[in-house]
Amino acid sequence: MGSGAITIVLIFLLLFVSWQTIYAANRDLARAKAWGDLARRALPFLALLLMVLSLFVVQSYGDGRTLLVWMAVSGIVIVGASLLSVSSLERRANRAFRSGDYARAVGYYEELVEEKPLARNKAFLGAALGASERYEESVEASTQAIKEDPKYGLAYYNRALVLQRMGKKSRAVKDLEKAQEADLPRRFRSASRRMLDELS
């Protein structure tokens, strides 16, 4: 196999892995038929695809400067696509949550739920409410997320954390078991398994 063929195989492997990563993190949007939101989340993949397709054209010129310009433009397009893939409101909400400003995060997530009542937004609101020690409201938001999408494992996991803090161990265990059966990112799956072992 020549170096050109190896490059093509590696490029298509990169595209495949990129798409799988994006789709795996956003299966809930496909279940909700939120195609616009899923397309928005796929913008970095589409930018990468455009970059790959344009590479073949750029290589035919064989000019070093053209390749440098292509690399710069491709980098800008990928960064721009990454910024556009998440709304500014969601970015602010996530930033507030990560920085520990849970009251502000709750406000932003409430706006998100009002704007787009998706299971993920309700689950994120539930997590922010739980972190704010507003446990009853947190359980309610997570329960709404579960009703919206029973396969969204993060909602079960968030609710289990809050139920554990409320001293409702058996309900927390049930939610952790359901989270294991649902669509749950790998790091939360591991954390939920550890928590389940501790509570059992």
Secondary structure as UniProt FT lines:
FT   HELIX           3..25
FT   HELIX           27..31
FT   TURN            32..33
FT   HELIX           35..41
FT   HELIX           43..61
FT   HELIX           64..84
FT   HELIX           88..98
FT   TURN            99..100
FT   HELIX           102..115
FT   HELIX           119..131
FT   TURN            132..133
FT   HELIX           135..148
FT   TURN            150..151
FT   HELIX           153..165
FT   TURN            166..167
FT   HELIX           169..181
FT   HELIX           186..199
//
